[in-house]
Amino acid sequence: MTLPAVAKIPYGGDYNPEQWPEEVWKDDYRLFELARIDTVTLGVFVWAQTQPSPDVYDFSTLDRAVERAVAEGRQICLATGTAAHPAWLARVHPDVTRVDFEGRRRRFGQRHNSCPSSPAYRRFSTELARRVAQRYAATPGLVAWHVNNEYGGACYCGLCAANFRVWLRQRYGSLDALNQAWYTTFWSHTFTEWAQIEPPSALTEHWRGPDHTAFQGITLDYLRFMSEAMLTNFVDEKAAIREFSRDVPVTTNFMGMYRPIDYHRWAEHLDFASWDNYPPDDRSAARMAFTHDLIRGLKGGQPFWLMEQTPSYTASRDVNPLKRPGLMRLWSWQAVAHGADAVLFFQMRAGRGACEKYHGAVIGHAGRSDTRVFREVTELGAELDRLGGATLGARTPARVAILFDWDSWWALEISDGPSRLVRYQQVVLAYHRALWDAGVDVDAVPVTADLSGYDVVVAPALHMIKADLAARLEEVAQRGGTVLGTYLSGRVDQNDQVFLADVPGPLAPLMGIRIDEWDARGADVVNPVTLAADGARSLVCAATLLFELVVPAGAEVVGRYQADFYAGTPAVTRHRFGAGEGWYVATGLDQAGVSWVVRRILDRHGLLGPYAHVPDLESAVRVAPDGTRLRFLLNHGEEPVELPASAAGVDLLTGVRVAAGAPLRLDRYGVLVLREES
């Protein structure tokens, strides 16, 4: 099963009519009509209304909400309503609530408060999903099922401990294998019975919080287990839906780079991926681009849904900046440029109370249609109407891949040494930023992905090497491609045990180096690195945090440290391997240094984008199922830009025909969607 069957990009978002008297609903739909809203997500948080007690189900309010959406001709993304359990469930079945990292049993409150191992939670949530599917499966305009909402959290209760032991038995088969994997000869930790194993928490293996653990192997496995425990909840509800709805696709909304859950392990169970985009500030364009690429990569490049974004501001942070005029439109089109086949908001009408009362909405508290935000939503709706179905199903023709691995993220950041200042996300984002600045279409893929279609594979902070990954990276270079690796790569195996070999372990033959020592320093310590290669203009850049001392074993030196006792030694290397190359960056280069390296590699393959010289201009391509090539140009800068058209075509937002080489002008936050002509 693939994406929902729709005629154009769905436009709308989370609508909570259960929070309002029905006389408000009529006005809401009048405003929806003005704004070109064609899709509503219903029932995300209605468990308490639809099941007010263990044996009573009352769908009357949801019935009326669904009936009104159908009568108004809207498409419906219908939730199972299980995103927050009701108070009665926690009182009747106390094991439904989580036990936190410090060992405290939570009481009813908030959301993300359900223990994934609780039999009562699994039974009641699955039954609610079953009844919702049975009741609404034949609803006209139903285009997608939405299970739960933004899964998250962790539990350390006795039920989870018991299930963890079952999970470990299935993973290792024997205590001997488990003890070997966890290196339990250290600190007298050898387990002689399964019942002796405890979840790693503040009461057992941890100090100073979740990232400080005496046994990384135990904590790593608990992170894996908890991610899969929550996945089991999703699978339960999806199976219940499938009893009555065979053809409508099922999803749940992810949260981008969310550390607690390995979305790659979830991906095969979703019919299509979706996610909620809430960037921390106005300067997050590159970060959002990467996260769109990451979500698109979950399903092998299949388009995804932008399930939530705010039209104005959030309410969950200490400081919640307003999106400047034009940014909501620009960022919506950025999502489409990177593979979104839906543009949806949270929320459609602003709530009166609780913690999201100041969260932005399409319709504000006063219910006006003459606000700036409502006008911008309306204008974007008109543009999406003009676009029609041109982008539906369109793929990104990427020849560059960047690897993203939750296991490496977890293992690196729970490690004692070399440096807790190195953060996995920041390393990955620096290398993706360089690709983004260069105007390159990128796939963000798991380490298990097929790499045969890529000319360049970028593998930042690939701390853990699993299965045949090293061999597959060698194959990329062997056939003429380039692999770019960085510091702290190739250090540990799937059990988080170091390789008994020269660093970077299995990557050493490809990189043509060995590393015997490394130096970690505070963020205030800078070691300049001079970069020079192939007659290109040299660059002196700053390096910080970690400095690996490289001994070439066939590799040529591209960059050298300029300070400390290792001044003059390699900091960046390039190794000829087969018909291709393996590049290694042994330190935390600043963004200018990262970009210098990345552009040398892209230039070798002729992959620099047509506007790589224009700052803050994003270029992305999608190819429709019929072969039509769509180029998106997005100006993230504060000033207008002028540039020549890279190809002839038609701007789908204005209908204006453009000749190849003709001057184009993009205003501040401007957007152009060019249907290119061959």
C-alpha positions in Angstrom: 0.0 0.0 0.0 1.3 3.5 -0.8 0.1 7.1 -0.3 -3.5 8.1 0.0 -5.5 8.4 -3.2 -6.0 12.2 -3.7 -6.2 14.5 -6.7 -4.0 17.2 -5.3 -1.8 18.0 -2.2 -4.1 17.7 0.8 -4.3 21.0 2.6 -5.7 21.6 6.1 -4.8 19.9 9.4 -5.7 19.0 12.9 -9.3 20.0 13.7 -10.7 19.5 17.2 -14.5 20.3 17.0 -15.1 18.4 20.2 -13.6 21.4 22.0 -16.4 23.7 20.6 -20.2 24.0 20.5 -21.6 23.0 17.2 -22.6 26.5 16.3 -18.9 27.3 16.0 -18.4 24.4 13.5 -20.5 26.2 10.8 -18.3 29.2 11.0 -15.2 27.1 10.9 -16.2 25.5 7.6 -17.1 28.9 6.2 -13.5 30.0 6.9 -12.1 26.7 5.7 -13.8 27.3 2.3 -12.2 30.8 2.1 -8.8 29.3 2.9 -9.1 26.4 0.4 -8.9 23.9 3.3 -9.8 20.5 1.8 -8.6 18.1 4.5 -9.2 17.7 8.2 -7.5 15.4 10.7 -10.2 14.4 13.3 -10.3 12.5 16.6 -6.6 12.7 17.7 -7.4 13.2 21.4 -11.0 12.0 21.9 -10.5 8.8 23.9 -12.2 10.2 27.0 -15.2 11.3 24.9 -15.6 8.2 22.9 -15.0 5.8 25.8 -16.1 7.5 29.1 -15.9 4.3 31.1 -14.6 0.7 30.6 -17.7 -0.7 29.2 -19.3 2.4 27.6 -18.5 3.7 24.1 -20.1 7.0 23.0 -19.3 8.1 19.4 -22.0 10.7 19.2 -19.7 13.7 19.1 -17.2 12.1 16.7 -20.1 11.0 14.6 -21.3 14.6 14.2 -17.8 15.8 13.5 -17.3 13.2 10.8 -20.8 13.8 9.3 -20.1 17.5 9.1 -16.8 17.0 7.4 -18.4 14.7 4.9 -21.3 17.1 4.3 -18.8 19.9 3.7 -17.0 17.8 1.1 -13.7 17.5 3.0 -11.2 14.7 2.9 -10.7 13.1 6.3 -7.6 11.8 8.0 -9.2 9.9 10.9 -7.2 9.2 14.1 -7.8 6.3 16.4 -8.0 8.7 19.4 -5.4 6.8 21.5 -2.9 9.6 21.9 -3.7 10.2 25.6 -5.4 7.6 27.8 -8.5 8.7 29.9 -8.4 9.2 33.7 -10.6 6.2 34.4 -8.2 3.9 32.7 -5.3 5.0 35.0 -7.5 4.6 38.1 -8.9 1.2 37.2 -5.6 -0.1 35.9 -2.7 1.7 37.6 -0.1 -0.2 35.6 -1.2 1.8 32.5 0.9 4.8 33.7 4.7 4.9 33.2 7.5 4.5 35.7 10.0 7.2 35.0 13.8 7.1 34.8 14.1 7.8 38.6 11.8 4.9 39.4 8.7 6.9 40.2 5.3 5.6 39.2 3.5 8.4 37.4 -0.2 9.2 38.1 -2.7 10.3 35.5 -1.8 13.5 33.7 -0.3 15.0 30.5 0.1 12.7 27.5 2.8 10.2 26.5 2.1 8.7 29.9 1.1 5.1 28.8 3.3 2.1 29.5 3.8 0.3 26.2 4.0 -3.0 28.0 0.8 -2.6 30.0 -1.7 -5.4 29.0 -4.6 -3.1 29.9 -3.3 -0.2 27.8 -2.7 -2.6 24.8 -6.1 -4.2 25.2 -8.1 -1.0 25.5 -6.2 1.0 22.9 -6.5 -1.8 20.4 -10.2 -2.2 21.0 -10.8 1.5 20.6 -8.9 1.5 17.3 -11.0 -1.6 16.2 -14.3 0.1 17.0 -13.3 3.4 15.3 -12.3 1.5 12.1 -15.4 -0.6 12.2 -17.6 2.5 12.5 -16.0 4.8 10.0 -14.2 2.5 7.5 -16.9 3.3 4.8 -16.9 7.0 5.4 -16.8 9.0 2.1 -13.6 11.0 1.8 -11.7 9.0 4.3 -8.1 9.1 2.8 -5.9 8.0 5.7 -5.8 6.5 9.2 -3.8 8.3 11.9 -2.7 6.0 14.8 -2.0 7.6 18.1 0.1 10.8 17.9 3.8 11.6 18.3 4.8 8.5 20.0 7.4 9.1 22.7 8.6 8.6 26.3 10.1 5.6 28.1 9.0 3.3 30.9 11.0 1.5 33.5 8.3 -0.5 35.3 8.2 -4.2 36.2 6.2 -5.0 33.2 8.7 -3.4 30.9 11.5 -5.2 32.8 9.8 -8.5 32.2 9.3 -7.8 28.6 12.9 -6.6 28.3 14.1 -9.9 29.5 11.9 -11.7 26.9 13.2 -9.4 24.2 16.8 -10.2 25.3 16.2 -13.9 25.2 14.9 -13.6 21.6 17.9 -11.4 20.7 20.8 -13.4 22.3 19.4 -16.9 22.9 21.5 -17.5 25.9 23.0 -15.8 28.9 26.5 -16.6 27.7 25.9 -14.7 24.5 24.3 -11.8 26.4 27.2 -11.6 28.9 29.7 -11.6 26.0 27.8 -8.8 24.2 27.5 -6.7 27.3 31.1 -7.2 28.4 29.8 -8.2 31.9 33.2 -9.5 33.2 33.7 -5.7 33.9 32.7 -4.7 37.4 31.4 -8.2 38.4 28.3 -7.9 36.2 28.1 -11.5 34.9 24.4 -12.5 34.9 23.6 -16.1 35.8 19.8 -15.8 35.6 17.6 -13.8 33.3 15.6 -12.5 36.3 18.8 -10.7 37.5 18.6 -8.2 34.6 17.2 -4.8 35.5 16.3 -1.9 33.1 19.2 0.6 33.1 18.0 3.6 35.0 18.9 6.1 37.7 18.5 3.3 40.2 20.8 0.8 38.4 23.5 1.6 35.8 23.1 5.4 35.4 24.3 8.5 37.1 23.9 12.2 36.1 21.0 11.3 33.8 20.2 9.0 30.8 23.4 9.6 28.9 25.8 8.6 31.7 25.8 4.8 32.0 28.3 2.3 33.4 27.3 -0.3 30.7 26.7 1.2 27.3 25.6 -2.2 25.9 22.8 -2.6 28.5 21.5 1.0 27.9 21.8 0.6 24.1 19.7 -2.5 24.2 17.1 -0.8 26.4 16.8 2.0 23.9 16.3 -0.5 21.1 13.8 -2.4 23.2 11.7 0.6 24.2 11.6 1.8 20.6 10.3 -1.6 19.6 7.8 -1.8 22.5 6.1 1.4 21.3 6.2 0.0 17.8 4.3 -3.0 19.1 1.5 -0.6 20.2 1.3 0.9 16.7 1.2 -2.5 15.1 -1.6 -3.6 17.5 -3.8 -0.7 16.4 -2.9 -1.0 12.7 -3.9 -4.7 12.8 -7.2 -3.7 14.4 -7.9 -1.2 11.7 -7.1 -3.7 9.0 -9.9 -6.0 10.2 -12.4 -3.5 8.7 -10.4 -1.2 6.4 -8.1 -3.0 3.9 -7.4 -0.2 1.4 -7.0 3.1 3.3 -3.4 3.7 4.2 -2.2 4.0 7.8 0.4 6.3 9.3 1.5 7.9 12.5 3.1 11.3 12.8 6.9 11.3 13.6 8.9 14.1 15.1 11.9 14.3 12.7 15.2 13.7 14.4 13.7 12.3 17.6 16.2 10.4 19.6 14.1 8.0 21.6 12.6 6.1 18.6 14.5 4.5 15.8 12.2 5.5 12.9 14.1 3.2 10.5 12.9 0.2 12.5 9.3 1.5 12.3 9.3 2.4 8.6 8.2 -1.0 7.1 5.1 -1.0 9.3 3.8 2.4 8.0 2.0 2.6 4.7 3.4 6.1 4.3 5.5 8.3 6.5 4.4 11.6 8.0 6.0 14.1 10.4 5.5 17.3 12.4 7.8 20.2 11.6 8.4 22.6 14.4 11.8 24.3 13.8 13.4 26.0 16.8 14.0 29.4 15.1 13.9 31.3 11.8 17.4 30.1 10.9 16.5 26.4 10.5 16.1 26.1 6.7 18.9 23.6 6.3 17.9 21.6 9.3 14.3 21.3 8.0 15.6 20.3 4.6 17.6 17.5 6.2 14.6 16.3 8.3 12.4 16.2 5.2 15.0 14.2 3.5 15.3 11.9 6.5 11.5 11.2 6.6 11.4 10.7 2.8 14.2 8.2 3.2 12.2 6.1 5.6 10.2 4.5 2.8 12.8 4.3 0.2 12.2 7.8 -1.3 8.4 7.6 -1.3 6.7 11.0 -0.7 5.5 11.7 2.8 2.9 13.9 4.5 3.8 17.1 6.4 1.2 16.3 9.1 1.7 19.3 11.3 3.3 22.7 11.2 2.3 26.0 12.8 1.0 28.8 10.6 2.5 31.3 13.1 4.1 30.2 16.4 4.4 27.3 18.8 3.7 27.4 22.5 5.9 24.6 23.8 9.2 26.5 24.1 10.5 29.1 26.5 10.6 31.5 23.7 8.2 31.1 20.7 9.1 33.3 17.8 6.5 34.4 15.2 7.0 33.2 11.6 7.8 36.4 9.6 5.5 37.3 6.7 6.2 34.8 3.9 8.0 32.2 6.0 5.0 29.9 6.4 4.6 29.8 2.6 8.3 29.4 2.0 8.6 26.5 4.5 5.5 24.8 3.2 6.9 24.9 -0.3 10.3 23.6 1.0 8.5 20.6 2.4 6.9 20.0 -1.0 10.3 20.5 -2.7 11.7 17.7 -0.5 8.9 15.2 -1.1 5.8 16.3 0.9 2.5 15.2 -0.7 0.4 17.0 1.9 0.7 20.3 3.7 -1.2 20.3 7.0 -1.3 22.5 10.1 -1.7 22.2 13.8 -4.1 23.6 14.5 -7.2 24.7 12.6 -8.8 26.7 15.4 -7.0 28.0 18.4 -8.1 26.4 21.7 -9.2 28.4 24.7 -7.4 26.7 27.5 -4.6 24.4 28.6 -1.0 24.3 27.4 -1.6 25.0 23.7 -4.0 28.0 24.1 -1.3 30.3 22.7 -0.2 27.8 19.9 -0.7 29.3 16.5 -3.8 28.3 14.4 -5.3 29.0 11.0 -8.3 30.5 12.8 -7.5 32.6 15.9 -9.5 33.1 19.1 -11.5 35.9 17.5 -12.5 33.8 14.5 -11.4 36.5 12.0 -10.7 36.1 8.3 -8.8 39.4 8.0 -5.7 38.5 9.9 -2.3 38.3 8.2 -1.9 34.7 9.1 -5.3 33.7 7.7 -4.6 35.7 4.5 -1.3 33.8 4.0 -3.0 30.5 4.6 -5.6 31.4 2.0 -3.0 32.5 -0.5 -1.0 29.3 -0.1 -4.3 27.3 -0.5 -4.9 29.1 -3.8 -1.3 28.3 -5.0 -1.7 24.6 -4.1 -5.0 24.6 -6.0 -3.2 25.9 -9.1 -0.4 23.3 -8.6 -3.1 20.6 -8.7 -1.6 17.1 -8.8 1.6 18.0 -10.5 3.9 16.8 -7.7 1.9 13.8 -6.4 4.1 10.8 -6.3 7.1 12.7 -7.6 10.5 11.3 -6.5 13.8 13.0 -5.7 16.5 12.0 -8.2 19.4 12.0 -5.7 22.9 10.8 -6.5 24.2 11.7 -3.1 23.3 9.9 0.1 23.9 10.8 3.7 23.7 8.0 6.3 21.8 8.5 9.5 21.9 5.8 12.1 20.0 5.8 15.4 22.4 3.2 16.8 25.4 5.4 16.1 23.5 8.3 17.7 22.7 6.4 20.8 26.1 4.8 21.1 28.1 7.9 20.6 26.2 10.0 23.1 26.1 7.4 25.9 29.8 6.8 25.6 32.3 7.8 28.3 34.9 9.4 26.1 36.3 10.7 23.9 34.1 13.8 24.3 30.5 14.5 25.5 30.7 17.8 23.6 30.4 16.0 20.3 26.8 15.7 19.4 25.7 13.3 16.6 23.0 15.6 15.2 25.3 18.6 15.0 27.9 16.6 13.0 25.4 15.2 10.6 23.7 18.6 10.1 27.1 20.3 9.4 27.7 17.9 6.5 24.2 18.0 5.2 24.4 21.8 5.4 27.4 21.7 3.0 25.4 19.6 0.6 22.3 21.9 0.9 24.4 25.0 0.3 25.8 23.4 -2.8 22.3 22.8 -4.3 22.5 19.0 -4.3 19.5 16.7 -4.1 20.2 14.3 -1.2 18.7 11.1 0.2 19.1 10.7 4.0 19.1 6.9 4.3 19.7 4.2 6.9 22.9 2.2 7.0 21.0 -0.8 5.6 20.0 1.1 2.4 21.0 0.0 -1.1 23.9 2.3 -2.0 24.3 1.1 -5.6 22.6 4.2 -7.0 24.7 6.8 -5.4 27.9 8.5 -6.6 28.7 10.0 -3.2 27.9 8.6 0.2 28.5 10.9 3.2 28.8 9.0 6.5 29.2 11.6 9.4 30.1 10.2 12.9 29.4 6.6 11.8 30.4 5.4 15.2 28.9 1.9 14.9 29.6 -0.4 12.0 27.1 -3.2 11.6 26.9 -6.3 9.4 28.3 -5.7 5.9 28.2 -1.9 5.9 32.0 -1.5 5.5 32.0 -3.8 2.5 29.1 -2.0 0.8 30.9 1.4 1.3 34.0 -0.1 -0.3 31.8 -1.1 -3.3 30.7 2.5 -3.7 34.4 3.6 -4.1 35.4 0.5 -6.0 33.0 1.4 -8.9 34.2 5.0 -9.0 32.1 6.7 -6.2 33.3 8.7 -3.2 32.7 7.9 0.5 33.3 10.7 3.0 33.8 9.6 6.6 34.5 11.7 9.8 36.0 11.5 13.2 34.6 9.0 15.7 33.6 6.6 12.9 34.3 2.9 12.8 34.8 2.6 16.6 32.4 0.0 17.8 30.4 -3.1 16.7 26.6 -3.6 17.0 27.1 -4.4 20.7 29.0 -1.2 21.3 32.3 -3.0 21.8 35.4 -1.5 20.2 37.0 -3.3 17.3 40.3 -5.0 18.1 41.9 -3.2 15.2 43.3 0.1 14.2 40.8 3.0 14.2 38.7 3.5 12.1 38.2 -0.3 12.4 36.5 -1.9 9.3 36.7 1.5 7.5 40.5 1.6 7.6 41.1 -0.1 4.3 38.8 2.2 2.5 40.2 5.3 4.2 43.8 4.3 3.9 44.7 5.5 7.4 45.2 4.4 11.0 44.5 6.4 14.1 46.5 5.6 17.3 45.6 8.6 19.5 43.1 11.4 19.7 42.9 14.6 21.7 39.6 16.0 23.1 39.5 19.6 24.2 36.9 22.2 25.3 34.9 24.2 22.9 37.2 27.2 23.4 40.3 25.4 22.1 40.8 25.9 18.4 43.4 24.2 16.2 43.6 25.8 12.7 43.6 23.4 9.8 45.0 24.2 6.4 43.2 22.6 3.5 44.7 22.3 0.0 44.1 19.9 -2.9 44.3 19.7 -6.7 45.3 23.2 -7.2 42.2 24.6 -5.6 42.5 27.7 -3.5 43.7 26.6 0.0 41.7 27.4 3.1 42.6 27.9 6.7 39.6 26.9 8.9 39.0 26.3 12.6 38.8 22.8 14.1 37.4 22.1 17.6 36.4 19.5 20.1 38.1 16.4 18.8 41.4 16.0 17.0 42.3 12.5 15.8 46.0 11.9 15.1 46.2 10.2 11.7 48.9 8.0 10.3 48.5 7.6 6.5 48.5 4.1 5.3 48.2 4.9 1.6 46.1 8.0 1.9 47.3 11.4 0.7 47.1 14.4 3.0 44.6 17.1 2.1 44.5 19.1 5.4 47.0 19.5 8.2 46.8 20.7 11.8 48.6 23.9 12.5 49.0 23.8 16.3 49.9 21.7 19.3 52.4 18.9 19.3 50.7 17.3 16.3 51.1 20.4 14.1 51.8 19.4 10.5 50.1 16.0 10.9 47.1 15.0 8.8 43.6 16.3 9.7 41.9 15.5 6.3 42.9 12.7 3.9 42.0 11.3 0.6 42.6 7.7 -0.4 42.4 6.2 -3.9 40.3 3.0 -3.7 39.4 1.1 -6.8 38.1 3.7 -9.3 36.9 6.0 -6.5 38.0 7.6 -3.3 37.6 7.5 0.5 37.9 10.8 2.3 38.4 11.1 6.0 37.9 14.2 8.2 39.6 13.6 11.5 38.4 16.6 13.4 35.5 19.0 14.0 36.0 21.4 11.1 34.0 24.6 11.1 31.3 25.0 8.5 33.6 26.7 5.9 36.0 23.7 6.2 33.2 21.1 5.9 31.9 22.9 2.8 35.4 23.1 1.3 35.8 19.3 1.6 32.3 18.5 0.4 32.5 20.8 -2.7 35.8 19.1 -3.7 34.0 15.8 -3.7 30.9 17.0 -5.5 33.0 18.8 -8.1 34.7 15.5 -9.0 31.4 14.0 -9.8 29.9 17.0 -11.5 27.2 17.3 -8.9 27.4 20.9 -7.8 24.0 22.5 -8.2 23.4 25.2 -10.9 23.1 27.9 -8.2 25.7 26.7 -5.7 27.3 30.1 -5.8 24.1 31.9 -4.6 23.9 32.1 -0.8 20.6 31.2 0.9 19.1 30.0 -2.4 17.7 26.4 -2.1 17.4 24.3 -5.3 15.6 20.9 -5.3 14.2 18.6 -8.0 11.4 16.2 -8.0 10.5 13.9 -10.9 6.9 13.0 -11.5 5.7 9.5 -12.3 5.3 10.5 -16.0 9.0 11.8 -16.1 8.2 15.5 -15.7 11.0 17.3 -14.0 10.0 19.9 -11.4 12.6 22.3 -10.1 12.0 24.2 -6.9 13.8 27.4 -6.2 13.4 28.9 -2.7 15.0 32.1 -1.5 15.7 31.9 2.2 17.5 35.2 2.2 16.3 38.6 3.4 17.1 40.2 0.0 15.8 39.5 -3.5 18.0 37.4 -5.8 18.3 37.4 -9.6 19.7 34.5 -11.5 19.3 32.8 -15.0 16.9 30.0 -15.5 18.8 26.7 -15.7 16.2 25.3 -18.2 13.2 26.3 -20.1 9.8 25.6 -18.6 6.6 27.0 -17.0 6.3 28.4 -13.5 3.5 26.4 -12.0 2.6 29.0 -9.5 2.1 31.9 -12.0 1.7 30.1 -15.3 4.5 32.2 -16.8 6.7 30.6 -19.4 10.4 30.9 -18.8 13.2 30.5 -21.4 16.5 28.8 -20.7 18.9 31.4 -19.4 16.2 34.0 -19.0 16.6 36.2 -15.9 14.6 35.1 -12.9 13.9 37.2 -9.8 12.9 35.7 -6.5 11.8 38.2 -3.8 12.7 37.8 -0.2 11.3 34.4 0.8 10.3 33.9 -2.8 9.4 30.6 -4.4 9.4 29.3 -8.0 8.2 25.9 -9.2 9.5 25.3 -12.7 8.1 22.5 -14.8 11.2 22.0 -16.9 11.0 21.3 -20.7 13.5 18.9 -22.2 
